[in-house]
Amino acid sequence: TAVGIDVQHFLRPTDQPTPAIQDFYLDVYGPGPMMFVQLESLLGRQTVLDGIASFLATPGARSFDDLRQALELSSGQPLGAYFDAWIFGSGKPEWPTFAVATAQAGDQVTVAVTQQNLSHKLYGCKVEVEVRGSTSSTVAVINFGVAPTTATATTTVTLSEPVVNTVFDPRHRVIGRVAGAPTRTAHTVSVWPL
């Protein structure tokens, strides 16, 4: 097998520092498997695994609707809106775009995350925002739920110093973009001929 001189190297999830999820999922796996990672954040790992096990236990041809029903049975929650947003649709897929804002009163910081999607579609997800001061930080968990009805979700966290900045999705668990952030680019590396 020949190795090209100008190959593109795309980050792996095991690289350090951990790359943003879209940096490796886009070209290697596609965003489809991330549906399960995001559902795990919303429903819990065991619930998702139970739903998948139930889905796989039935032999024969299966559909996404069958998978949705198995996950609904294991979670006790309707997942139609979640599947409609993340799985079904037509045209070029859209990744959600998020904007983060903070408001601080004393040691209480309200963190607001707004979905700013061109399609106005709302994506069910749970996102983390690291809120940083100059010497300490805390993580705010913003839960849009599986079927969001509003583009903005908020939570309040405690930080005993002024907010310096925020980091959206510090553990890289959500497929999405931050409003105003640069888009993903491939990392080029040189490969020596063999």
C-alpha positions as CSV (number, residue, x, y, z in Angstrom):
1,T,0.0,0.0,0.0
2,A,1.3,3.4,-0.9
3,V,1.2,6.3,1.6
4,G,0.5,9.7,0.2
5,I,2.8,12.6,0.8
6,D,0.0,15.1,1.4
7,V,-2.4,13.1,3.5
8,Q,-4.8,14.7,5.9
9,H,-4.6,13.7,9.6
10,F,-7.8,14.0,11.5
11,L,-7.7,14.0,15.3
12,R,-8.8,10.9,17.2
13,P,-10.9,10.9,20.4
14,T,-7.9,9.5,22.3
15,D,-5.6,12.3,21.3
16,Q,-4.4,14.7,24.1
17,P,-5.7,17.3,24.6
18,T,-9.1,15.8,23.7
19,P,-10.3,17.4,20.5
20,A,-13.8,18.8,20.0
21,I,-16.2,16.0,19.1
22,Q,-16.9,17.3,15.5
23,D,-13.1,17.3,14.8
24,F,-13.1,13.6,14.5
25,Y,-16.7,12.4,14.2
26,L,-17.4,14.4,11.0
27,D,-15.0,12.4,8.8
28,V,-14.6,9.2,10.6
29,Y,-18.0,8.2,12.0
30,G,-20.4,11.0,10.9
31,P,-22.6,12.6,13.5
32,G,-25.1,9.7,13.6
33,P,-23.5,7.8,16.6
34,M,-23.4,11.0,18.6
35,M,-27.2,10.6,18.9
36,F,-26.5,7.8,21.5
37,V,-23.9,9.9,23.4
38,Q,-26.4,12.8,23.6
39,L,-29.3,10.5,24.6
40,E,-27.0,9.0,27.3
41,S,-26.6,12.5,28.8
42,L,-30.4,13.0,28.7
43,L,-31.7,9.6,29.7
44,G,-28.8,7.8,31.5
45,R,-26.4,5.2,30.1
46,Q,-28.2,2.2,31.4
47,T,-31.5,3.3,30.0
48,V,-29.9,3.8,26.5
49,L,-28.1,0.4,26.7
50,D,-31.4,-1.3,27.8
51,G,-33.2,0.2,24.8
52,I,-30.5,-0.8,22.4
53,A,-30.4,-4.4,23.9
54,S,-34.2,-4.6,23.5
55,F,-34.0,-3.3,19.9
56,L,-31.2,-5.9,19.0
57,A,-33.1,-8.8,20.7
58,T,-35.8,-8.8,18.0
59,P,-34.6,-10.5,14.9
60,G,-35.2,-9.4,11.3
61,A,-35.1,-6.1,9.5
62,R,-35.5,-3.1,11.8
63,S,-36.1,0.6,11.3
64,F,-35.2,3.8,13.1
65,D,-38.8,3.9,14.3
66,D,-38.3,0.5,15.9
67,L,-35.2,1.9,17.6
68,R,-37.1,4.9,18.8
69,Q,-39.9,2.7,20.2
70,A,-37.3,0.5,22.1
71,L,-35.7,3.6,23.6
72,E,-39.1,5.1,24.5
73,L,-40.0,1.8,26.3
74,S,-36.8,1.7,28.2
75,S,-36.9,5.4,29.2
76,G,-40.6,6.0,29.6
77,Q,-40.3,9.2,27.6
78,P,-41.6,10.1,24.1
79,L,-38.7,10.6,21.8
80,G,-40.4,11.5,18.6
81,A,-39.3,15.2,18.7
82,Y,-35.7,14.1,19.5
83,F,-35.6,11.7,16.5
84,D,-37.3,14.3,14.2
85,A,-34.6,16.8,15.1
86,W,-31.5,14.6,15.0
87,I,-32.3,11.7,12.6
88,F,-35.1,12.6,10.2
89,G,-35.4,15.4,7.7
90,S,-34.3,16.3,4.3
91,G,-31.6,18.3,2.7
92,K,-28.2,19.0,4.1
93,P,-27.9,18.1,7.8
94,E,-27.7,21.1,10.2
95,W,-25.7,21.0,13.4
96,P,-27.1,23.2,16.1
97,T,-25.5,26.5,16.8
98,F,-25.3,27.7,20.4
99,A,-24.7,31.1,22.0
100,V,-23.7,31.4,25.6
101,A,-24.3,34.4,27.9
102,T,-23.8,34.9,31.6
103,A,-25.2,37.4,34.1
104,Q,-23.6,37.6,37.6
105,A,-25.1,39.0,40.8
106,G,-22.7,38.5,43.7
107,D,-21.6,34.9,43.7
108,Q,-24.6,33.7,41.6
109,V,-24.0,33.3,37.8
110,T,-26.9,32.7,35.5
111,V,-25.8,30.9,32.4
112,A,-28.1,31.1,29.4
113,V,-27.5,28.9,26.3
114,T,-29.5,29.8,23.2
115,Q,-29.9,27.6,20.1
116,Q,-29.5,29.9,17.1
117,N,-30.3,27.5,14.2
118,L,-31.0,28.8,10.7
119,S,-33.9,26.3,10.4
120,H,-35.3,27.4,13.8
121,K,-35.3,23.6,14.7
122,L,-34.7,22.9,18.4
123,Y,-32.4,20.1,19.3
124,G,-32.9,18.0,22.4
125,C,-29.6,17.9,24.3
126,K,-27.9,18.6,27.6
127,V,-24.8,20.8,27.4
128,E,-22.1,21.8,29.9
129,V,-20.6,25.3,30.1
130,E,-17.5,25.8,32.2
131,V,-17.7,29.2,33.9
132,R,-14.2,30.5,34.7
133,G,-13.0,33.1,37.1
134,S,-9.4,34.1,37.4
135,T,-8.5,31.4,40.0
136,S,-11.5,29.0,40.0
137,S,-14.2,27.6,37.8
138,T,-17.5,25.7,37.9
139,V,-19.5,23.7,35.4
140,A,-23.1,24.7,34.6
141,V,-25.3,22.0,33.1
142,I,-28.0,23.3,30.8
143,N,-30.7,20.8,29.9
144,F,-32.9,21.4,26.9
145,G,-34.6,18.0,27.4
146,V,-35.5,15.6,24.7
147,A,-38.2,17.9,23.2
148,P,-37.3,21.5,23.7
149,T,-40.1,24.1,23.4
150,T,-37.9,27.2,23.7
151,A,-34.6,28.2,22.2
152,T,-33.0,29.3,25.5
153,A,-32.3,27.3,28.6
154,T,-30.7,28.6,31.8
155,T,-29.3,27.5,35.0
156,T,-27.6,29.2,38.0
157,V,-24.2,28.3,39.5
158,T,-22.1,29.7,42.2
159,L,-18.7,31.4,41.5
160,S,-17.1,33.5,44.2
161,E,-15.2,35.7,41.8
162,P,-16.1,37.7,38.6
163,V,-16.6,35.6,35.5
164,V,-13.6,35.9,33.1
165,N,-14.8,33.6,30.3
166,T,-16.8,30.5,29.5
167,V,-16.0,27.2,27.7
168,F,-18.8,25.6,25.9
169,D,-18.9,21.8,26.1
170,P,-15.6,21.3,27.8
171,R,-15.9,17.5,27.7
172,H,-16.9,17.4,24.0
173,R,-20.1,15.6,24.4
174,V,-22.4,17.5,22.0
175,I,-22.5,17.8,18.2
176,G,-22.9,21.5,17.6
177,R,-21.1,24.8,17.0
178,V,-20.7,27.9,19.1
179,A,-22.0,31.0,17.5
180,G,-19.2,33.1,16.0
181,A,-16.6,30.3,16.4
182,P,-14.4,29.3,13.5
183,T,-15.4,26.2,11.6
184,R,-13.5,22.9,11.7
185,T,-10.4,22.6,9.5
186,A,-8.3,19.5,8.8
187,H,-4.9,19.3,10.3
188,T,-2.2,18.6,7.7
189,V,0.8,16.4,8.6
190,S,3.8,15.3,6.6
191,V,4.3,11.6,6.1
192,W,7.7,10.2,5.2
193,P,7.8,7.8,2.3
194,L,8.3,4.2,3.2
